[in-house]
Amino acid sequence: MSSMTKEENAVYMKAFQESTAKTVKERMAAGESAVQTMRNPPKPEQKNLFTMAKKRVETIEQAIDEGVRQGSKQQ
């Protein structure tokens, strides 16, 4: 706990105080967990770009097909 910066200490203390745990050790664990999350934020989920591009092409093709159908009906 002594190697924390002021910001980390503030996060620790806030999590410690807001914890609804019954024991001090559980509250300390909540504070330490909050500091670890601040130091190493969760990474966003990796997206498969090939699947995203394929889905986008399918959506565009559906829109074009619908436009062709509507244009054919008007003639």
Buried (B, 14 or more C-beta within 10 A) or exposed (E): EEEBEEEBBEBBEEBBEEBEEEEEEEBBBBBBEBBEEBEEEEEEEEEEEEEEEEEEEEEEEEEEEEEEEEEEEEE
